[in-house]
Amino acid sequence: MIQIGLTGWRDHESLYEYGSSQDKLSIYAGHFPIVELDASFYAIQPARNIEKWMKDTPDNFQFVVKAYQGMTGHQRGDIPFSSKKEMFHAFLESIKPLKENGKLAMTLCQFPPWFSCKKEHVDYLRYCREWFKDEDVALEFRHRSWFEDVYYEKTLHYMKEAGWIHSICDEPQAGERSIPFVPVVTTKDKTLVRFHGRNIYGWNKPANGQEWRDVRYLYDYNDEELEHLAKEIQRISKDTQNCYVVFNNNSGGHAAGNAKAFIHKLGIQYEGLAPRQLGLFD
């Protein structure tokens, strides 16, 4: 099964012409069967938020939950926990209701661009995987060294052996802080594919003085690119039971339109979505 969605639900304005800001997730769930929860990256979410989000979505809707930044090394400054143990425990407790209600697709551990392939980082991956030993958890790199020729096979072997879901990325090829598209399945049950766009000029540093986040994911996939990626997803989906595809190219608001076009190219019609609000002339 191929499940397609977007990163977050708040910023895709083309979906919300007829809904208030309070209704955004329930409206989003009328268009897509999954979403990547990015709020969990910035703070471990309180139970009241998780409960509301579950209530706002259909029974079969699922969340790809991004791991808290303190766990993946993105956190700047002090981590608001007394220990790593407390931090990991708090995160796992926060996602437990999603798991118990069948709404947790997986946790995504995305490591930063400076997390290169070296022994201390491999050791930390093992530490993280031990915490997630009872969970479906995806691994995404942002440093090219993991897929250089000397480490390519070893990286994939480790991921298969440890049971990491491979987060396969389409992103700009912009030096050591970007990774190539590696369409290799590491777990038979689930695979994650994330489309970050191909804005090579905005990937590593701000362009034209703009805020970095305003340009990094500024990209609109053209029809030829979506056609090629659709064929790649069809190939990947033959090797995995569930292929989750997330569009993250939303700096310019292109993710929703690209994802809709992608669903159409694959000939997918989802059942069990939330009821859709009709437009004025529908």
C-alpha positions as CSV (number, residue, x, y, z in Angstrom):
1,M,0.0,0.0,0.0
2,I,1.2,3.5,-0.9
3,Q,0.2,6.2,1.6
4,I,0.9,9.8,0.6
5,G,0.8,13.0,2.7
6,L,2.6,16.2,3.7
7,T,4.8,17.5,6.4
8,G,2.5,19.2,8.9
9,W,-1.0,20.4,8.2
10,R,-1.0,24.1,9.1
11,D,0.9,25.7,6.2
12,H,-0.9,24.2,3.2
13,E,-3.3,27.1,2.5
14,S,-4.7,25.7,-0.8
15,L,-6.5,23.1,1.3
16,Y,-8.3,25.5,3.7
17,E,-10.3,27.9,1.6
18,Y,-13.5,26.9,3.4
19,G,-12.3,26.1,6.8
20,S,-11.2,28.0,9.9
21,S,-7.8,27.6,11.4
22,Q,-9.2,25.4,14.1
23,D,-10.4,22.9,11.6
24,K,-7.2,22.5,9.6
25,L,-6.3,18.9,10.7
26,S,-9.8,17.6,10.1
27,I,-9.9,19.3,6.7
28,Y,-6.4,18.0,5.9
29,A,-7.6,14.4,6.7
30,G,-10.2,14.7,4.0
31,H,-7.4,14.9,1.4
32,F,-4.6,12.7,2.7
33,P,-4.4,9.5,4.9
34,I,-1.1,10.4,6.6
35,V,0.8,13.4,7.9
36,E,4.3,14.0,9.3
37,L,4.0,15.4,12.8
38,D,6.7,18.0,13.0
39,A,5.6,19.7,16.3
40,S,7.1,16.7,18.1
41,F,10.5,17.8,16.8
42,Y,10.4,21.1,18.6
43,A,8.8,19.8,21.9
44,I,7.6,16.6,23.3
45,Q,3.9,16.9,23.0
46,P,1.5,16.9,25.9
47,A,-1.2,14.3,26.1
48,R,-4.0,16.9,25.4
49,N,-2.5,17.7,22.0
50,I,-2.2,14.0,21.0
51,E,-5.7,13.3,22.1
52,K,-7.1,16.2,20.1
53,W,-5.2,15.2,17.0
54,M,-6.5,11.7,17.3
55,K,-10.0,13.0,17.7
56,D,-9.7,15.2,14.7
57,T,-8.8,12.4,12.3
58,P,-10.5,9.2,11.0
59,D,-9.8,5.9,12.6
60,N,-7.3,4.7,9.9
61,F,-5.4,8.0,9.7
62,Q,-1.8,7.7,10.7
63,F,1.0,10.0,11.9
64,V,4.7,9.8,11.1
65,V,6.1,11.4,14.3
66,K,9.3,13.3,14.0
67,A,11.7,12.5,16.9
68,Y,12.4,15.3,19.4
69,Q,15.4,17.4,18.5
70,G,17.2,16.7,21.7
71,M,17.3,13.0,20.8
72,T,18.8,13.6,17.4
73,G,21.4,16.2,18.2
74,H,19.7,19.3,16.8
75,Q,19.0,20.9,20.1
76,R,21.0,24.1,20.8
77,G,21.5,25.0,24.4
78,D,20.4,23.0,27.4
79,I,17.9,20.1,27.0
80,P,15.0,20.5,29.3
81,F,15.4,17.1,30.9
82,S,17.6,15.9,33.7
83,S,19.0,13.0,31.6
84,K,18.8,11.3,28.2
85,K,16.9,8.5,30.0
86,E,14.2,11.0,31.1
87,M,14.1,12.5,27.6
88,F,13.6,9.3,25.7
89,H,11.1,8.0,28.3
90,A,9.0,11.2,28.0
91,F,9.0,10.9,24.2
92,L,7.9,7.3,24.2
93,E,5.2,8.0,26.7
94,S,3.9,10.8,24.5
95,I,3.5,8.6,21.4
96,K,2.0,5.7,23.3
97,P,-1.7,6.8,22.7
98,L,-1.0,7.0,19.0
99,K,0.4,3.5,19.0
100,E,-2.3,2.0,21.1
101,N,-5.0,3.5,18.8
102,G,-3.3,2.3,15.6
103,K,-2.5,5.8,14.5
104,L,1.3,5.7,14.8
105,A,2.9,4.9,11.4
106,M,6.4,5.3,12.7
107,T,8.8,7.6,14.5
108,L,11.3,9.4,12.3
109,C,14.8,10.0,13.6
110,Q,16.3,12.6,11.2
111,F,19.9,13.3,12.1
112,P,21.6,16.7,11.3
113,P,24.0,17.5,8.5
114,W,27.0,17.3,10.9
115,F,26.1,13.7,12.0
116,S,28.7,12.0,9.8
117,C,29.7,8.4,9.5
118,K,32.1,7.7,12.4
119,K,32.2,5.3,15.3
120,E,30.8,7.5,18.0
121,H,27.8,8.2,15.8
122,V,27.2,4.6,15.0
123,D,27.4,3.9,18.7
124,Y,24.7,6.6,19.3
125,L,22.5,5.0,16.6
126,R,22.7,1.7,18.5
127,Y,21.8,3.6,21.7
128,C,18.7,5.1,20.0
129,R,17.7,1.9,18.5
130,E,17.8,0.2,21.9
131,W,15.4,2.8,23.2
132,F,13.1,2.2,20.2
133,K,13.4,-1.6,20.3
134,D,9.7,-2.1,20.5
135,E,8.9,0.6,17.9
136,D,8.7,1.2,14.2
137,V,11.4,3.8,13.7
138,A,12.9,5.4,10.5
139,L,16.4,6.6,10.1
140,E,17.3,9.6,7.9
141,F,20.8,10.9,7.3
142,R,21.8,14.4,6.1
143,H,25.5,13.8,5.7
144,R,26.7,12.2,2.5
145,S,29.5,10.1,4.2
146,W,27.0,7.4,5.1
147,F,26.5,6.6,1.4
148,E,30.0,7.1,0.1
149,D,31.3,4.0,-1.7
150,V,33.4,2.8,1.3
151,Y,30.4,2.8,3.7
152,Y,27.4,2.4,1.4
153,E,26.9,-1.4,1.8
154,K,27.8,-1.3,5.5
155,T,25.3,1.5,6.2
156,L,22.4,-0.4,4.5
157,H,23.5,-3.7,6.1
158,Y,23.5,-2.1,9.6
159,M,20.0,-0.6,9.0
160,K,18.6,-4.0,7.9
161,E,20.3,-5.8,10.8
162,A,19.0,-3.3,13.4
163,G,15.5,-3.0,11.9
164,W,15.7,0.7,11.0
165,I,13.1,1.8,8.4
166,H,15.0,3.5,5.6
167,S,13.9,7.1,5.1
168,I,14.7,7.5,1.4
169,C,15.2,11.1,0.4
170,D,14.8,13.1,-2.8
171,E,16.7,16.3,-2.2
172,P,19.2,18.7,-3.8
173,Q,22.7,17.2,-4.5
174,A,24.6,20.0,-2.7
175,G,27.8,18.6,-1.3
176,E,28.5,16.6,1.9
177,R,25.4,18.0,3.7
178,S,23.0,16.2,1.3
179,I,22.5,12.5,0.5
180,P,21.8,10.8,-2.8
181,F,18.5,9.1,-3.6
182,V,19.0,5.5,-2.4
183,P,15.9,3.5,-3.2
184,V,16.7,0.5,-1.0
185,V,14.2,-1.1,1.3
186,T,15.6,-2.1,4.7
187,T,12.4,-3.4,6.4
188,K,9.7,-5.5,4.6
189,D,6.8,-4.0,6.6
190,K,7.4,-0.2,6.2
191,T,9.4,2.2,4.1
192,L,9.4,6.0,4.3
193,V,10.2,8.3,1.3
194,R,10.5,12.0,1.8
195,F,10.5,14.5,-1.1
196,H,12.4,17.7,0.0
197,G,12.5,19.3,-3.4
198,R,15.6,20.1,-5.5
199,N,16.5,23.7,-4.6
200,I,20.2,23.3,-4.7
201,Y,20.9,27.1,-4.2
202,G,18.9,27.3,-1.0
203,W,19.8,23.9,0.6
204,N,23.0,24.8,2.5
205,K,22.7,28.5,3.2
206,P,20.3,31.5,2.8
207,A,19.9,32.9,-0.7
208,N,19.6,36.6,-1.4
209,G,19.5,37.4,2.3
210,Q,16.3,35.5,2.8
211,E,15.5,33.5,5.9
212,W,16.9,30.0,5.4
213,R,13.6,28.2,6.0
214,D,11.9,30.4,3.4
215,V,14.1,29.0,0.7
216,R,15.4,25.6,1.6
217,Y,12.3,23.8,0.6
218,L,11.2,26.2,-2.1
219,Y,10.6,23.9,-5.1
220,D,7.8,22.8,-7.4
221,Y,8.3,19.4,-8.9
222,N,7.5,19.4,-12.6
223,D,5.4,16.8,-14.4
224,E,8.4,14.9,-15.7
225,E,10.0,14.7,-12.3
226,L,6.8,13.5,-10.7
227,E,6.5,10.9,-13.4
228,H,10.0,9.6,-12.7
229,L,9.4,9.5,-9.0
230,A,6.1,7.7,-9.4
231,K,8.0,4.9,-11.2
232,E,10.5,4.8,-8.4
233,I,7.8,4.5,-5.8
234,Q,6.1,1.7,-7.7
235,R,9.4,-0.2,-7.7
236,I,10.0,0.5,-4.0
237,S,6.4,-0.6,-3.1
238,K,7.0,-4.0,-4.5
239,D,9.6,-4.7,-1.8
240,T,7.7,-3.3,1.2
241,Q,4.2,-3.9,2.5
242,N,3.6,-0.2,3.3
243,C,5.3,2.7,1.5
244,Y,4.8,6.1,3.2
245,V,5.5,9.1,0.9
246,V,5.8,12.6,2.4
247,F,6.1,15.8,0.5
248,N,8.2,18.4,2.3
249,N,8.7,21.0,-0.5
250,N,6.5,23.6,1.1
251,S,8.5,26.8,1.4
252,G,6.5,28.1,-1.5
253,G,3.3,26.1,-0.8
254,H,3.9,23.5,-3.5
255,A,3.7,20.3,-1.5
256,A,-0.1,19.9,-1.5
257,G,-0.4,20.4,-5.2
258,N,2.5,18.1,-6.0
259,A,1.1,15.4,-3.7
260,K,-2.3,15.6,-5.3
261,A,-0.8,15.3,-8.8
262,F,1.3,12.3,-7.5
263,I,-1.7,10.5,-6.2
264,H,-3.4,11.0,-9.6
265,K,-0.3,9.7,-11.4
266,L,-0.3,6.5,-9.3
267,G,-4.1,6.1,-9.8
268,I,-4.8,5.9,-6.1
269,Q,-8.2,6.5,-4.6
270,Y,-8.1,6.5,-0.8
271,E,-11.0,5.2,1.3
272,G,-11.8,6.2,4.8
273,L,-10.7,9.9,4.5
274,A,-12.5,12.5,6.6
275,P,-15.7,14.0,5.0
276,R,-14.7,16.7,2.6
277,Q,-16.2,20.2,2.7
278,L,-17.7,21.2,-0.7
279,G,-16.6,24.3,-2.4
280,L,-19.0,27.0,-3.6
281,F,-19.5,25.5,-7.0
282,D,-19.1,21.7,-6.2
